[in-house]
């Protein structure tokens, strides 16, 4: 299960690690896409809007959990790179204990606040009850969502990105089948999509535990490793909390933009919801590269190979940036047929095309700052990622979307442009921070 990422070709290591990771992300994203696609085949705009809003809220919660788990991934990776097996075991044990506690706290709070959350995002009146039903069911499945993502983060910290891919693959197939059964045959509407998602996540966790019990695992976890260690737990949180807050802040900005869209009516809400799902799919590449760079760079930093860690960053940025630019150009021509797959409502499709054609350029700029964020996490400087995202959101994304909606009420194209402009600012800050850190390290080395 444990793999050494400090040797061999950097390019090959990135490809070998990122491809299974990319497929895992693809399968996870397919959950939401399948829910929305199948909801559109059997229901109207009210259920489409409920599923899109509800799944966006769930996506926000999931990415925050993944961000918090990044602390464990990075510290496990550094310990593996340093060949310190005891530190690996303690870090894994503390990661498990922290997230058991977190899972039940998160579940309780979300269930209590469910309707308030739905009202907060100004869900269209036609979709309120369906959205509440969807979220209540999904919130009850939070422990399984936490469990899967923690298990996946542990494996990736050990350098293994293939095992989590297998865990989620079977569950994804089951999710799609249950979507058709619950929303089609049983006509459960948004509740059907929620039941399918929770049952699929539960199955994923069961599969992962079974696999772990049968695999030849060189890492041995004792009960003493599960006891929270102030230093270890603090280090996990020091890295994970800024990433969690960063991801949460980014998702809050998306929710605010969703609120702006919801205020313009159910057609705009449905169009923006569909586009957000498509963007989530396209963002698999930069998201994968963030985790790939952080995992590989963490092992190299743990081994003291800072130059190799830097090479990992630039190689990952080049790969993800090239793919992001290709997406941005291709979707200028295929936006209409892609959106037409989700709904036959021509008004919703045309609005979605306007929004997607500008928004899609975020795939390039996000590829840059996501890769750098992964590198900063590997260094233990995840606060930089939090800061550049805050600047992007506060200075560009939210005000840009708001003023675009106010001054261009007949088109969604300017509103979609707010995201790539915000990411461009983030990318500039990341590059500047990288060179400042590199100069300081060079100066420190020359003084020794």
C-alpha positions in Angstrom: 0.0 0.0 0.0 2.9 2.4 0.8 4.7 3.8 -2.2 7.8 5.8 -2.5 7.3 9.0 -4.6 10.8 10.5 -4.0 12.5 8.5 -6.8 12.2 8.2 -10.6 10.7 10.5 -13.2 8.6 13.4 -11.7 6.4 13.4 -14.8 5.8 9.7 -14.6 5.1 9.8 -10.8 2.5 12.6 -11.4 0.8 10.6 -14.2 0.8 7.3 -12.2 -0.6 9.0 -9.1 -3.0 11.5 -10.7 -4.8 9.2 -13.2 -6.4 6.9 -10.6 -7.0 10.1 -8.5 -8.7 11.7 -11.5 -10.9 8.7 -12.1 -11.8 8.7 -8.4 -12.9 12.3 -8.6 -14.7 11.6 -11.8 -16.7 8.9 -10.2 -17.5 11.0 -7.2 -18.6 13.9 -9.4 -20.7 11.4 -11.5 -22.8 11.0 -8.4 -24.1 14.6 -8.6 -24.2 14.6 -12.4 -26.2 11.4 -12.5 -28.6 12.8 -9.9 -29.1 15.9 -11.9 -29.3 14.2 -15.3 -31.8 11.5 -14.1 -33.8 14.1 -12.2 -34.1 16.1 -15.5 -35.5 13.0 -17.3 -38.3 12.3 -14.8 -39.1 15.7 -13.3 -39.6 19.4 -13.9 -37.5 22.6 -13.1 -38.6 22.5 -9.5 -37.0 19.1 -8.8 -34.0 19.9 -11.0 -33.4 23.1 -9.0 -33.8 21.2 -5.7 -31.3 18.5 -6.7 -28.8 21.1 -8.1 -29.0 23.3 -5.0 -29.0 20.4 -2.5 -26.1 18.7 -4.2 -24.2 22.0 -4.4 -24.6 22.3 -0.6 -23.4 18.7 -0.2 -20.5 19.4 -2.5 -19.5 22.3 -0.3 -19.6 20.1 2.8 -17.6 17.3 1.1 -14.8 19.6 -0.2 -14.5 21.1 3.3 -14.1 17.6 4.8 -11.5 16.7 2.1 -9.7 20.0 2.9 -9.6 19.2 6.6 -8.3 15.7 5.8 -5.5 17.3 3.8 -3.6 17.8 7.1 -3.5 14.0 7.6 -2.5 13.4 3.9 0.4 15.8 4.0 1.8 14.7 7.4 1.5 11.0 6.5 3.3 11.8 3.2 6.1 13.7 5.0 6.5 10.8 7.5 6.7 8.3 4.6 9.3 10.4 2.9 11.3 10.6 6.1 10.9 6.8 6.5 9.5 7.2 10.0 7.0 4.3 10.4 6.1 5.2 13.9 5.1 8.7 12.9 3.1 7.3 10.0 1.1 5.1 12.5 0.5 7.9 15.0 -0.6 10.3 12.3 -3.0 7.8 10.8 -4.4 7.0 14.3 -4.9 10.7 15.2 -6.5 11.4 11.8 -9.1 8.6 12.4 -9.9 9.8 15.9 -10.2 13.5 14.9 -12.7 12.7 12.2 -14.8 10.3 14.2 -15.5 13.2 16.5 -15.9 15.6 13.6 -18.4 13.4 11.7 -21.0 13.3 14.5 -20.7 17.0 15.3 -21.1 17.9 11.7 -24.1 15.6 11.3 -25.9 17.0 14.3 -25.4 20.6 13.4 -26.5 20.2 9.8 -29.7 18.3 10.7 -30.7 21.0 13.2 -30.0 23.8 10.7 -31.3 22.1 7.5 -34.3 24.3 6.8 -32.3 27.5 7.8 -29.7 26.5 5.2 -32.3 26.0 2.5 -33.8 29.4 3.3 -30.4 31.1 3.6 -29.5 30.3 -0.1 -32.9 31.7 -1.1 -34.1 28.5 -2.8 -37.0 29.2 -5.2 -40.4 28.7 -3.4 -41.3 25.9 -5.9 -38.2 23.9 -4.8 -38.0 24.5 -1.0 -39.7 21.3 0.3 -37.9 19.1 -2.2 -34.6 20.6 -1.3 -35.2 20.1 2.4 -36.1 16.5 1.9 -33.0 15.9 -0.2 -30.7 17.5 2.4 -32.1 15.8 5.5 -31.4 12.4 4.0 -28.0 13.4 2.8 -27.1 14.9 6.1 -27.8 11.6 7.9 -25.2 10.0 5.6 -22.5 12.5 6.6 -20.6 9.9 8.8 -20.2 7.7 5.7 -19.0 10.6 3.6 -16.5 11.5 6.2 -15.3 7.9 6.6 -14.7 7.4 2.9 -12.8 10.7 2.5 -10.6 10.0 5.5 -9.8 6.5 4.3 -9.0 7.9 0.9 -6.7 10.6 2.4 -4.8 8.1 4.4 -4.1 5.9 1.3 -3.0 8.9 -0.7 -0.7 10.1 2.0 0.9 6.6 1.8 1.3 7.2 -2.0 -1.5 4.9 -3.1 -4.2 6.6 -5.2 -5.5 3.4 -6.8 -7.2 1.8 -3.9 -9.7 4.7 -3.3 -10.5 4.6 -7.0 -11.7 1.0 -6.6 -13.7 1.8 -3.5 -15.8 4.4 -5.2 -16.2 2.7 -8.6 -18.7 0.0 -7.5 -20.6 2.5 -5.4 -20.9 4.9 -8.3 -22.5 2.2 -10.5 -24.9 1.4 -7.6 -25.8 5.1 -7.2 -26.7 5.4 -10.9 -28.9 2.3 -10.8 -30.6 3.5 -7.6 -31.2 6.9 -9.1 -33.2 5.3 -12.0 -35.1 3.0 -9.6 -35.9 5.7 -6.9 -36.6 8.7 -9.2 -38.0 6.7 -12.2 -39.8 3.6 -11.0 -40.8 4.9 -7.5 -41.2 8.6 -8.4 -39.5 9.7 -5.2 -38.2 12.9 -6.9 -35.4 14.6 -4.9 -35.7 12.2 -2.0 -34.8 9.4 -4.5 -31.6 11.1 -5.5 -30.6 11.5 -1.8 -31.4 7.9 -0.9 -29.3 6.7 -3.9 -26.3 8.9 -2.9 -26.3 7.9 0.8 -26.7 4.2 0.1 -23.9 4.4 -2.4 -21.5 6.1 0.0 -22.4 3.5 2.7 -21.5 0.7 0.3 -18.2 2.5 -0.6 -17.2 2.6 3.1 -18.1 -1.1 3.6 -16.0 -2.0 0.5 -13.0 0.0 1.8 -13.1 -1.6 5.2 -13.3 -5.1 3.7 -10.4 -4.4 1.4 -8.3 -3.0 4.3 -8.9 -6.1 6.4 -7.8 -8.4 3.6 -4.8 -6.4 2.2 -1.2 -6.9 3.3 -0.7 -3.6 5.0 2.8 -2.8 6.2 1.5 0.0 8.4 0.4 -1.3 11.8 -2.1 0.8 13.8 -2.4 0.1 17.5 -5.0 1.4 20.0 -2.3 3.8 21.4 -2.0 5.4 18.0 -5.8 6.3 18.2 -5.2 8.3 21.4 -5.2 12.0 20.5 -1.7 13.4 20.7 -1.8 17.2 21.1 1.3 17.8 18.9 0.1 15.4 16.1 -3.5 16.5 16.2 -2.5 20.1 16.3 -0.3 19.7 13.2 -3.1 18.0 11.3 -5.4 20.8 12.2 -2.8 23.5 11.4 -2.6 22.3 7.8 -6.2 21.1 7.4 -8.2 23.9 9.0 -6.9 26.7 6.6 -7.6 24.4 3.6 -11.0 23.6 5.0 -11.8 27.2 5.6 -10.4 28.1 2.2 -12.6 25.5 0.5 -15.6 26.5 2.6 -15.1 30.1 1.7 -14.9 29.3 -2.0 -18.1 27.2 -1.7 -19.8 30.0 0.2 -18.9 32.4 -2.6 -20.5 29.9 -5.0 -23.6 29.7 -2.8 -23.8 33.5 -2.8 -23.6 33.5 -6.5 -26.4 30.8 -6.5 -28.4 33.2 -4.3 -28.0 35.9 -6.8 -29.1 33.5 -9.5 -32.1 32.2 -7.5 -33.4 35.7 -7.0 -33.7 35.9 -10.8 -36.2 33.1 -11.0 -36.4 29.3 -11.3 -35.1 29.2 -14.9 -31.9 31.1 -14.1 -31.5 29.0 -10.9 -31.8 25.7 -12.9 -29.4 27.0 -15.6 -26.8 28.1 -13.1 -27.2 24.8 -11.2 -26.6 22.7 -14.3 -23.5 24.8 -15.3 -22.1 24.4 -11.8 -22.3 20.7 -12.2 -20.5 20.8 -15.5 -17.8 23.1 -14.0 -17.4 20.7 -11.1 -16.8 18.0 -13.7 -14.2 20.1 -15.6 -12.5 21.1 -12.3 -11.6 17.4 -11.7 -8.3 18.1 -13.4 -7.1 21.1 -11.2 -8.6 19.4 -8.1 -6.7 16.2 -8.9 -3.5 18.2 -9.5 -3.8 20.0 -6.1 -4.0 16.7 -4.3 -1.3 15.1 -6.5 1.1 17.9 -6.0 0.5 18.0 -2.3 0.9 14.2 -1.8 4.1 13.9 -4.0 5.7 17.1 -2.8 5.0 16.1 0.8 7.0 12.9 0.5 9.9 14.8 -1.2 9.8 17.6 1.4 9.9 14.9 4.2 13.0 13.5 2.5 14.6 16.9 2.3 14.3 17.0 -1.6 12.9 20.6 -1.9 14.2 21.1 -5.5 12.4 17.9 -6.6 9.2 19.1 -4.8 9.4 22.4 -6.8 9.8 20.5 -10.0 6.7 18.5 -9.1 4.8 21.8 -8.7 5.8 23.2 -12.1 5.2 20.0 -14.0 1.8 19.6 -12.4 0.9 23.2 -13.2 1.9 22.7 -16.9 -0.2 19.6 -17.3 -3.3 20.9 -15.6 -3.0 24.4 -17.2 -2.8 22.9 -20.7 -5.8 20.7 -20.2 -7.8 23.7 -18.6 -7.0 25.9 -21.6 -8.2 23.2 -24.0 -11.5 22.9 -22.0 -12.0 26.6 -22.2 -11.6 26.7 -26.0 -13.6 23.6 -26.8 -16.6 24.6 -24.7 -17.0 27.8 -26.8 -18.3 25.4 -29.5 -20.1 22.6 -27.6 -21.9 24.4 -24.8 -25.3 24.1 -26.3 -25.4 20.4 -27.0 -23.8 19.6 -23.6 -26.4 21.6 -21.7 -29.2 20.1 -23.8 -28.3 16.7 -22.3 -29.6 17.9 -19.0 -32.9 19.4 -19.9 -35.2 20.0 -22.9 -36.2 23.4 -21.6 -34.8 25.8 -24.3 -34.9 28.8 -22.0 -32.8 27.1 -19.4 -30.3 25.8 -22.0 -29.8 29.2 -23.6 -29.2 30.9 -20.2 -26.8 28.1 -19.3 -24.8 28.6 -22.6 -24.3 32.3 -21.8 -23.1 31.5 -18.3 -20.8 28.6 -19.3 -19.0 30.3 -22.1 -17.4 32.8 -19.8 -17.2 30.7 -16.7 -15.3 27.9 -18.4 -12.1 30.0 -18.6 -11.8 29.4 -14.9 -10.5 25.9 -15.8 -7.2 27.4 -16.8 -6.6 29.9 -14.0 -7.8 27.5 -11.4 -5.3 24.9 -12.7 -2.5 27.3 -11.8 -3.6 28.3 -8.3 -4.8 24.8 -7.4 -1.4 23.4 -8.2 0.3 26.0 -6.1 -2.1 25.5 -3.2 -1.1 21.8 -3.2 2.5 22.8 -3.0 1.9 25.2 -0.1 0.0 22.5 1.8 2.9 20.2 1.3 5.2 22.8 2.9 2.8 23.2 5.8 2.0 26.7 4.7 -1.7 26.1 3.8 -2.6 29.6 5.2 -1.3 31.1 1.9 -4.0 29.2 0.0 -6.6 30.6 2.4 -5.3 34.1 2.0 -5.2 34.2 -1.9 -8.7 32.6 -2.1 -10.1 35.2 0.4 -8.6 38.0 -1.7 -10.1 36.5 -4.9 -13.5 36.1 -3.4 -13.8 39.4 -1.6 -12.3 41.6 -4.3 -13.5 39.9 -7.5 -15.8 36.9 -7.4 -18.7 38.1 -5.3 -18.8 41.8 -6.3 -18.2 40.8 -9.9 -21.2 38.5 -9.9 -23.4 40.9 -8.1 -22.7 43.9 -10.3 -22.9 41.7 -13.5 -26.4 40.7 -12.4 -27.4 44.3 -11.7 -26.1 45.9 -14.8 -26.6 43.0 -17.3 -30.0 41.5 -16.4 -30.6 40.1 -19.9 -27.5 37.8 -20.1 -25.5 35.6 -17.7 -22.2 35.9 -19.7 -20.8 38.8 -17.6 -21.8 37.0 -14.4 -19.9 33.9 -15.5 -16.7 36.0 -16.1 -16.4 36.8 -12.4 -15.0 33.4 -11.5 -12.0 33.3 -14.0 -11.1 36.9 -13.1 -11.0 36.0 -9.4 -8.9 32.9 -10.2 -6.5 35.1 -12.2 -5.9 37.2 -9.1 -5.3 34.0 -7.0 -2.8 32.7 -9.6 -0.8 36.0 -9.5 -0.6 35.9 -5.7 0.5 32.3 -5.7 3.3 32.8 -8.1 4.5 35.8 -6.1 4.4 33.8 -2.8 6.3 30.9 -4.4 9.2 33.1 -5.4 9.3 34.9 -2.0 9.5 31.5 -0.3 12.1 30.2 -2.7 14.3 33.3 -2.2 14.1 32.9 1.6 15.1 29.3 1.4 18.0 30.0 -0.9 19.2 32.8 1.4 18.9 30.5 4.4 20.9 27.8 2.7 23.7 30.2 1.6 24.1 31.3 5.2 24.7 27.8 6.5 
